[in-house]
């Protein structure tokens, strides 16, 4: 399944918003988007800037989820995992 990086700016207070709205979003994922997996995020809590990692059938599915949950995003990119090991094996 394709992987996507979503760039967000939740703004200050992101930790509180996640604590309050996170359980409902996870429930919605299981109920209406069982084909989507939120793998996690890197987030700077003070500013609310985040990069989330998603597995989904396509870009439109991620956009639909964000619209339904009113999740702000700046960009969404298709991506693939790449490590230093991958460099060594290509040499």
C-alpha positions in Angstrom: 0.0 0.0 0.0 1.3 3.5 -0.8 2.8 5.6 2.0 2.1 9.4 2.4 3.7 12.1 4.4 1.4 14.8 5.6 2.7 18.2 6.6 0.6 19.9 9.3 0.7 23.1 11.3 -1.7 22.6 14.2 -0.5 25.7 16.0 0.1 26.2 19.7 -2.0 24.0 21.9 -1.5 21.0 19.7 -0.9 18.6 22.6 -4.2 19.5 24.1 -6.0 19.2 20.8 -4.5 15.8 20.2 -5.4 14.7 23.7 -9.0 15.9 23.3 -9.7 14.9 19.7 -7.3 12.0 19.1 -9.5 9.1 20.4 -12.4 10.2 18.2 -10.1 10.3 15.1 -8.8 6.8 15.9 -12.4 5.5 16.2 -13.3 7.2 12.9 -10.3 5.5 11.2 -11.4 2.1 12.4 -15.1 2.6 11.5 -14.9 4.5 8.1 -11.4 4.2 6.9 -10.3 0.7 7.8 -7.9 0.6 4.8 -6.0 3.6 6.2 -3.2 3.3 8.8 -1.7 6.2 10.7 1.8 5.1 11.4 2.7 8.0 13.7 4.1 11.5 13.6 7.0 13.7 14.4 5.7 16.8 16.1 7.1 19.9 17.7 4.5 20.5 20.4 5.3 24.1 21.1 4.5 25.2 17.5 2.2 22.3 16.5 4.3 21.6 13.3 4.1 18.0 12.4 4.9 15.4 9.8 2.6 12.4 9.9 3.1 9.0 8.2 0.1 7.3 6.6 -0.5 4.2 4.6 -3.6 4.5 2.3 -4.8 3.3 -1.0 -4.4 6.8 -2.6 -4.0 10.5 -2.0 -7.8 11.2 -2.3 -8.5 8.9 0.6 -6.1 10.8 2.9 -7.6 14.1 1.7 -11.1 12.8 2.4 -10.2 11.7 5.9 -8.6 15.1 6.7 -11.7 17.0 5.3 -14.1 14.8 7.4 -12.0 15.2 10.6 -11.3 18.9 9.9 -7.6 18.2 10.1 -5.5 21.0 8.7 -2.7 20.2 6.4 -0.3 22.1 4.2 0.9 19.4 1.9 0.6 15.6 1.3 3.3 13.7 -0.5 3.6 10.1 -1.7 6.8 8.7 -0.1 8.9 5.6 0.4 11.1 4.6 3.3 14.8 5.0 2.6 17.7 4.2 5.0 21.5 4.4 5.0 21.4 0.6 4.4 19.7 1.3 1.0 22.7 3.5 0.0 25.2 0.7 0.9 23.3 -1.9 -1.1 23.2 0.3 -4.2 26.9 1.0 -4.3 
